[in-house]
Amino acid sequence: MSVVPAIASSTGPVLVVGSGLLGASIGLGLRHLDVEVLIRDASPTTEAVAQDIGAGRSVRALRDAGEHVPEPTLVVVAAPPDVVAEIVVDALAQHPHAVVLDIASVKAPILDAVAAAGADLTRYVGTHPMAGREKSGPVAARGELFTSMPWVICPGPATGAAAIAAAKNLAVDLGATLTVMEPAEHDETVALISHLPQVMSSLLASRLQDTPLHHLSLAGQGLRDTTRIAGSDPALWVQILAANARPVVQSLYEVREDVERLIATLEDPAGDGARLGIARLMAEGNAGQARIPGKHGGAPKAFATFTVAVDDTPGTIARLLTEIGEIGVNLEDMRLEHSPGQPVGLVTVSVEPNRYADLVEELQTRGWKVVQ
Amino acid sequence: MSVVPAIASSTGPVLVVGSGLLGASIGLGLRHLDVEVLIRDASPTTEAVAQDIGAGRSVRALRDAGEHVPEPTLVVVAAPPDVVAEIVVDALAQHPHAVVLDIASVKAPILDAVAAAGADLTRYVGTHPMAGREKSGPVAARGELFTSMPWVICPGPATGAAAIAAAKNLAVDLGATLTVMEPAEHDETVALISHLPQVMSSLLASRLQDTPLHHLSLAGQGLRDTTRIAGSDPALWVQILAANARPVVQSLYEVREDVERLIATLEDPAGDGARLGIARLMAEGNAGQARIPGKHGGAPKAFATFTVAVDDTPGTIARLLTEIGEIGVNLEDMRLEHSPGQPVGLVTVSVEPNRYADLVEELQTRGWKVVQ
């Protein structure tokens, strides 16, 4: 994170339009840097709550009090995806000297709509901060929501240098990791790494609607991991999937082809080449999974993992991690596994492979129950 | 776990056929309870390694030394799925007074094959311990591998009471949680909660084979969670999916139907009812996901979650959990999130909702950076 906020050197305030989770978080983060922030929301209540939590000054409140509303130099449109383009066009017209950016999770359709409206594209830049949380609304906002998360800047062909600089400064000031991409490339990327996983998780989880609960009680971590994001907000995802329909459907054609291939194979599992067909699908999954970068954004890396059975009481897991720290080994990853029917926690720990054997032996010596 | 091992009261030794990860883990667990264990494996090396780690006495070594090989009262077949039925049939013939059980992850086809061979079904019982780890082979074995994990006992119509009792005793002695189910019901259940998630994860991950790495660097926890099990061993899964082809393909027909429905919707996202169609898919995913039981095997439960940004140095996460323990709040779940490109860890913590506000405030007072 830059020490001196780049955006604070701009000459006027930042106007945030839409003060839900993301808009209010941007407001809070900028206020922490002493940047002047104005907030506007279609809902007077949401706007008032955002002001109350310190995300900026309510434009409505200023007007009601007869006070001067300063002219923004940067407008951040943080409204729901399906109204973003319209608000961007209005903001470009209303604030003829301001840079206007949006933070919606699909970029090309918004750029197209803004261009179609004949707006000044030199002052508009689309962006996508890849952050969020399971809750929504300004009460859930956190100024540090963007810390260490990617923030993609997607300039269009007409976007001016000043607009790009303003977007980069905002992202950097809020602690995010910058990436620059063309709008269409961005949309194809998120279709694959975000929207398709959401669809597959929902398709899988929807199969569980009628499964008896005593069957589901046998579920392991695999089912929990693959279905976790199926718990996401349908209203938001309808807008996202509808807006990015074309790249998502391209990926779904490929999924359909693989599903057809697997169905044909499993309908005759003793047939010629059937086992080879299954093996190929599994190996392709291996190959794709291995390409996902690990922690620290580095190349994919294999860590050694082991599992410790711990009593499910406060402080036990802390004590385990304290001892791992005492032994001098850095924790690369950990997960707490669920134990159907028993009050025992299973903590799976990932460490550098060359520290694995020593650590397991030392933990066992100290009385920890290394189970796997 | 029972204090007095039930199986130790049987009159003879346990013969474990197949001394890979699971067979050797069963041997180790029984040896911890002072049960006499004999081990046999198609590979002399694997059998010798299993003896060396203390999983039991090698039958081959006893014979080579001209020593007496005692007659087992229980035979546990822990061989690869595609040879299990044949080994069960042989064991029933070779040991005419022993109970024979297997631990393969698909049950009905094995029972059918054993029945078709005209073997003594009264002494045979299929079982499925739902435990494993990413590594294989006897070196990876752990006597506590089955602690708190489900172990499904699947008697056939002809299975006798003594066989069922022996299987239950084995599972309980090894610390597992017992469930009894008919073979066909078991196979349908694992098709849905284990095999379909594996297939969906592989289908999703295989789409990433040609994705540029700088696109994958934008991946969040959602993609990591949904694709983690796509890293599983293809050789094993070919056998599992081929053996349980019928129930898996039934689920895949339903997935195909939903994929077709979604493709039709996304090909015309502005069409009549398109958004409703997407919303319905998402809501069905919500409904299925919400039915998966939470920790402790209880009813699904919503915990309050928040995220803390921590330095990625040894001991920091331990200190966080220690302080949560000091504040007196029990950790219901936690996950360590990956931070692309930055050496900052994001720890997401789940707690009882009624402790959420106090805990977050207290942690912030203590200087922790609660980011979401």
Interface residues (C-beta under 8 A of the other chain):
Chain A: M130 A131 R133 E134 A140 R142 E144 L145 T147 S148 M149 P150 V152 T177 T179 T189 V190 L192 I193 S194 L196 P197 Q198 V199 M200 S201 S202 L203 L204 A205 S206 R207 L208 Q209 T211 L213 H214 H215 L216 S217 L218 A219 G220 G222 L223 R224 D225 T226 T227 R228 I229 A230 G231 S232 P234 A235 W237 V238 L241 A242 A243 A245 R246 V248 V249 S251 L252 Y253 E254 V255 R256 D258 V259 E260 L262 I263 L266 E267 P269 A270 A274 R275 I278 A279 L281 M282 A283 E284 G285 N286 A287 G288 Q289 A290 R291 I292 P293 G294 K295 H296 G297 T305 T307 A309 D312 T313 P314 G315 I317 A318 R319 L320 L321 T322 E323 I324 G325 E326 G328 V329 N330 L331 D333 M334 R335 L336 H338 S339 P340 G341 Q342 P343 V344 G345 L346 K369 V370 V371 Q372
Chain B: M130 A131 R133 E134 R142 E144 L145 T147 S148 M149 P150 V152 T177 T179 T189 V190 L192 I193 S194 L196 P197 Q198 V199 M200 S201 S202 L203 L204 A205 S206 R207 L208 Q209 T211 L213 H214 H215 L216 S217 L218 A219 G220 G222 L223 R224 D225 T226 T227 R228 I229 A230 G231 S232 P234 A235 W237 V238 L241 A242 A243 A245 R246 V248 V249 S251 L252 Y253 E254 V255 R256 D258 V259 E260 L262 I263 L266 E267 P269 A270 A274 R275 I278 A279 L281 M282 A283 E284 G285 N286 A287 G288 Q289 A290 R291 I292 P293 G294 K295 H296 G297 T305 T307 A309 D312 T313 P314 G315 I317 A318 R319 L320 L321 T322 I324 G325 E326 G328 V329 N330 L331 D333 M334 R335 L336 H338 S339 P340 G341 Q342 P343 V344 G345 L346 K369 V370 V371 Q372
